[in-house]
Amino acid sequence: MSCTVHETSADPRVSPDVATLDARYVLPTYARNPLELVSGAGAEVVGADGVQYLDFVTGLSVSNFGHCHPHIVAAIQTQASTLIHCSNLYVTRPQAELASRLSAMANGGRVFFANSGAEANEVAIKVAKKRSGAAAEGGASAVIVTLDRSFHGRTMATLSATGQPEKQAPFAPVLGGFVHVAVGDQAALEAVFRRQKVAAVLMEPVLGESGVVLVREGFLKAAQALCEEHDALFMLDEVQTGLGRCGAPFAYQRFGLSPDVVTVAKTLAGGLPMGAAIVGGRAENVLVAGDHGSTFGGGPVVAAAANAVLDLVEGDGLFHRVEEAGARLEGWLTPLVERGMACEVRRLGLMAAVDLVRVSAKQVVLDALEARILLNATSDVTLRFLPPLNVSDEQIDRVGSFLAARLSAEPPEKGLGPRKGLDE
Ligand SMILES: Cc1ncc(COP(=O)(O)O)c(C=O)c1O
């Protein structure tokens, strides 16, 4: 996550005692926005100052059906008063049903339930390592290929997979066995396969944390074909893109791909912590009893919440509406490029970004707060938009007209000058 560092204690939007406790007792690994939130309903959240904000961040693609959706709240309440926890020593109906629904929605595989996106990716990594280790003659270790500027999580294995040296540097040495190639560089990918044994390719179909970098369909297909040719696993990280955000159950389905492993988290349990690795294809029978586990993973309450989320994902017309709403948002962003205020717009479904040229994206996030809108900047250049999937036209227009007014108030001569977009 990237956002701006602020002194929350000095801001009237944060209760002074909360600011003091936060500053003293919470490990300062996050750059906070200067806002304390107390409640939410639909696309709106309410701050401690009593002000209502329109949320185009959704807790980073988590509250995809808006805050406190009644169907999700009811599922959590019912299950919480029935059985909260029993561990994975026993089976439960919510977990078994959720596994079958996720399997049917993805690649027909079997599901491991974890508690976060990073943990879901850990499963993918362990599957790839075990499978290639077992196949390797004399223990020759195979590599996992990921993309430059990718983001797969903060645990040591997923940080090692993440293609961002600046995030890895404080924790060096990170785990070996990962090779990174530039987004879209098919020749580099082919060279890795020629040079060494590859256990798997792990990719985000859209690089969310790096600013909604779209990976070309041709590159994704070439990666899948190389994996098939060399008996490596093709694994997709859909932690941010999955479950409707990109206008399909999974973004990869828009490109007709068939991954062996798909990971998902974020919106899966509607705001409760849950991740899942859907392990199918050539990977399905790799992990056996004792290979992996989680005390909390797939517990009854999160599983019930996730079943409620899947009801909404499967709701009539969702993907059509996501595409329509995404196009409407893009309709506000594209003129910013035409009018010289931005240099690039990227979008898949309702996952969108614009690269600004005259003003810092982080400054625009702060200005949006004054206008009672929550936005997210992935860098000083890029604004990322992750509105609820059931956002209304009027809400999109409110954000679009704020941006048009805010950016046209910035004179070109005062600007930062055109910068290269982040896309491939
Ligand atoms: C594509 C992707 N993978 C993995 C993660 C890590 O998920 P978590 O923070 O739940 O561990 C993220 C989080 O932003 C993500 O966007």
Ligand as a Chemical Component Dictionary entry (heavy atoms), coordinates in Angstrom:
data_LIG
# 
_chem_comp.id                   LIG 
_chem_comp.type                 NON-POLYMER 
_chem_comp.pdbx_formal_charge   0 
_chem_comp.three_letter_code    LIG 
# 
loop_
_chem_comp_atom.comp_id 
_chem_comp_atom.atom_id 
_chem_comp_atom.alt_atom_id 
_chem_comp_atom.type_symbol 
_chem_comp_atom.charge 
_chem_comp_atom.model_Cartn_x 
_chem_comp_atom.model_Cartn_y 
_chem_comp_atom.model_Cartn_z 
_chem_comp_atom.pdbx_ordinal 
LIG C1 C1 C 0 -2.063 -8.693  -6.090 1  
LIG C2 C2 C 0 -1.874 -8.785  -4.605 2  
LIG N1 N1 N 0 -1.355 -9.902  -4.091 3  
LIG C3 C3 C 0 -1.178 -10.045 -2.768 4  
LIG C4 C4 C 0 -1.496 -9.029  -1.892 5  
LIG C5 C5 C 0 -1.284 -9.210  -0.427 6  
LIG O1 O1 O 0 -2.516 -9.354  0.225  7  
LIG P1 P1 P 0 -2.618 -9.198  1.816  8  
LIG O2 O2 O 0 -2.331 -7.772  2.152  9  
LIG O3 O3 O 0 -4.020 -9.619  2.132  10 
LIG O4 O4 O 0 -1.610 -10.132 2.398  11 
LIG C6 C6 C 0 -2.032 -7.847  -2.383 12 
LIG C7 C7 C 0 -2.369 -6.728  -1.486 13 
LIG O5 O5 O 0 -2.527 -5.614  -1.872 14 
LIG C8 C8 C 0 -2.237 -7.713  -3.785 15 
LIG O6 O6 O 0 -2.749 -6.603  -4.321 16 
# 
loop_
_chem_comp_bond.comp_id 
_chem_comp_bond.atom_id_1 
_chem_comp_bond.atom_id_2 
_chem_comp_bond.value_order 
_chem_comp_bond.pdbx_ordinal 
LIG C1 C2 SING 1  
LIG C2 N1 SING 2  
LIG C2 C8 DOUB 3  
LIG N1 C3 DOUB 4  
LIG C3 C4 SING 5  
LIG C4 C5 SING 6  
LIG C4 C6 DOUB 7  
LIG C5 O1 SING 8  
LIG O1 P1 SING 9  
LIG P1 O2 DOUB 10 
LIG P1 O3 SING 11 
LIG P1 O4 SING 12 
LIG C6 C7 SING 13 
LIG C6 C8 SING 14 
LIG C7 O5 DOUB 15 
LIG C8 O6 SING 16 
# 
